[in-house]
Amino acid sequence: MEHAVYLNGIKRALKAREATYADLARHLKMTESGVKKMLNAKDISFRRVLQICEVLEVLPGQLFSLSEKTAIPVLRLTDVQQDALLKDRELLAVYWRFTIEKMKIEEISKDQSVSATEFKKVLQRLVALGLINHRRGRYFAKHQGKFRWSDDSRLAKTLNQEWSQTTLKRALQQKPEGAGIHRLVATKLSHAAYNSLLNKMSEVLDEAIHISEREELTIAKRDLHDFTALVAIVKGGVFESNGDTAKGL
């Protein structure tokens, strides 16, 4: 069963990336017929799985996410890594696009408003910080698959605040016929119902992440669209005396 999951996941990932057996054969230094035979067999060595995953830039565990849900791991960056990303937003943008958005180095280079020399320095700094890997002339995301930064980290707290404000602003500017959603609800709930709501909303966001991980492995990149979600739930009414709304009245 384990090998069947790997083989099925590899085939779907190849299709999504529009890679051919010939492309894979070239990277693995095999014949195209040899690759076809390998991927249509009932068994495959884990060494081969690792080699194919490196070519496709996925983790073996990600292939299992196509058939079952796995917990979203928490990534804890060092203080040095967090400081570097917060102080240099060009560094953060390249790291984010390469690690989170899975963009190719060539695509990021065109997107960033820096020279080729400066861009190479950014990549070298990310490697030195241990945020991305560089082997045999190629760059690899060190943290692959879906993950979330530790909620208590300075990086997560700072970016959550900044990007939440941006996301809310965009949602408020959406036209009525737009695809975005902005809705405010103020009501009363028991302590148990309130906690249940928090858990359910968290599950909805986790489900979105799981769906995204599956689709990024099985659907061509051009058919995927950026998606940003913001959920804010707090105790208290909007007109309470210690609330921000009341202070502004």
N, C-alpha and C positions, 0 to 999 in steps of 0.2 A: 504493500500500500504506500509506503514511504517513497519508494522509487517512482511509482506511478504519479504521485503528486509532483515530484520534481520534474519529471518528463513533461507532464501536462503544463506545468507552470512555465517551463522553458519555451515550449512551443507557442504559448500564448504571448509571452514576453517578446519573442522573436517577431511575431506577427504585428504586435503593437508598435514595435520600433522599426517595422518595415525592413527588417534584416533578413537576408536570404541564407540558405544553407551554405552557399558559396562564401558569403561574408564570414560566417562562423568558421568554416573550414580554413579560411585564410588565417584567421587569428589563432586557431588551434594547431595550425600546420598539419592539417589532415586533408584527405581528399573529400570532395563533396559527397561522393557515394558513401564514404566512411561515416560522415556526419549523419546522413540519412539513416544508415543502418543503426547507428548508436541511439538516435532519438526515437527510433521505432522498435527498439528492443524492449524486453520486459525488465531489464536491469541496467544500471549505470553506476559507475564507481563514484564515490563522493569526491575523489580528486578531480574527476571530469566536471562534476557539478560546480565545484569551486572555480575551475578555469572558465566555465561558461558564464558563471555569475559575474566574474571579473570583467569579461567582455561586455556583458549586458549592463554592468554597473548596478547590480542588485545583490542583496544578501540571500543566502540559501533560505533563511527563515521567512523572507518575503514571499517566496514561492508557496509556502504553507498558508499564507494569508489569503490565498485565492480560494482555499477550501475550508478554512476555519478561522475564527477570530482569535487574535492574540492580544495580550495586554499591551497598551501603549507605554513604552519605556520612558522613564524620566532621565533626562540628560543633565548632568551637573558639570558645568564648566568651571574652570579654576578662576580665582580672582584676577589673575593676569589676563586670561582670555576674555573675561567679561569687561575689564577695564579697556582693553584694546578695541573691542567691538563698539563700546559706548563712546569712546573718544574719537574714533575714526569711522565715520558713517560710510565712507567709500569702502572700507574694509568690511563693514557689516553688510553692505549691499551685495558685494561680490560673494561673501560667505552664504548669505541668504539665498541668492539666486542659484548658486551652485549646489548647495546642500539641501535646501528646502524645495525650491522650484525645479530642481533637476535640469537646469539649463546647461547647455554645452559651453565650454570655455570660449569658443569662437563667438557664440551668441552674446555672452556676457560682455566680451571685449567690445563689441559693436555698440552695446547698450550704454556702457559707462563713458562718461565725458572726460576721459583721461587718455594720454598718449599710450602707445604700445609699450614704451619703456616703463612708464609709471604703473601700467596694469600688471606687467611682469613683476614689479616690486611688490605689489599688493598680494599676488599669488605666492611669492616667496615668503612674505611675512606670515601669511596664513599657514604655510607649511611649517615655518619656524615656531609658530604658536601651537602647532599640533592640532589645527582645526581642519586641515585637509592633508591628503597624502600625495606624494609625487614618486612614481616608480617608472623606470624605463621610458622616460620622456612623456609620461601621461600623468594627468592629475586625477585623483579619485576622492570622492567625498568620504571622509572618515566616519561620519555618522550617517549611515544610510537607513532607508526605511522611515516610517513615521515615528516621531518622538515628540516629547514636550519638554521645555526647559523647566527646571525646578521652580515652583511657584514662589518660593521665598528668596530666589536669587535676585540680585540687583538688576541684572539684565532683563529678566522677565518683568519685574515690577516697573522699570522705567519704560520699556517698550509697550507693555500693556496699557500704561497711562497715555503715552503718546499716540499709539495706533488706535486705541479705543476712541479718542477724541476725533481722529481723522475718519474712522469708520462711521461714527455717529453723524458727523457733519455730512458725509456722502449720502447716508441713508435719509437724512432730513432734506437733502436737495433733490432726492429722486422725484421724478414727475409721477403723477398718479398712475400712468400706464406703464411705469418702469417695472423692472423685475425685482427690485429691492423691496424689503419690508421694514417698516418702522412702526411699532405699536407700543403704546404705554398702557399698562394696566395697574390700577391702584385699588386694592381690595383688602379683605380681612381673611386670615387663615389661622388655624390652630398651629401650635408649635410643630406637631407631628406632620401636618399637611405641608407646612412651609419647608421642612427638611426633605419631605418626599419630593416636592417640586424641584428643589435644588439638585437632588440625585437624578431625577428624570431629565432635566435640562442638560446635565453633564453627560448623561447617556446619549442624548440626541447628538451632541457635539462629537462624542467619541465615535458614534455610528457614522457620522460624516467623514471622519478621518479614516475609518476602516473602508468605507466605500471608495474614498479617494485613493487609498493604497492599492486596492484591487484594480481600479480603473487605470491608474498610471502604469500598471503592468500589462494591461490587456487592451487598451484603446490608444490609437494613434494620438500623439501629442497635439496635433492640429485640431483634434475634435474635443479637446479638454479646455475648459474655461476657468479663469481665476475666480475664486470664491472666498469671501471674507464674512465671518459671522461674529457678532458681538452680543453677549448675553450679560445683562446686569440685573441682579435681583438683590434687594436690600430690605431689611426690616424698617418699618416706619412709613408714614404717609407724606405726601408731597407738601402739605401745609402745616406740618408740625413746627412748633416754635423754634426748634434747634435745627431745622432743615434749611438747606441752601435756598429753596424756593421762597420760604417765609422771609428769610433775611433780605431777599431782593424786592419784596413788596413795599 
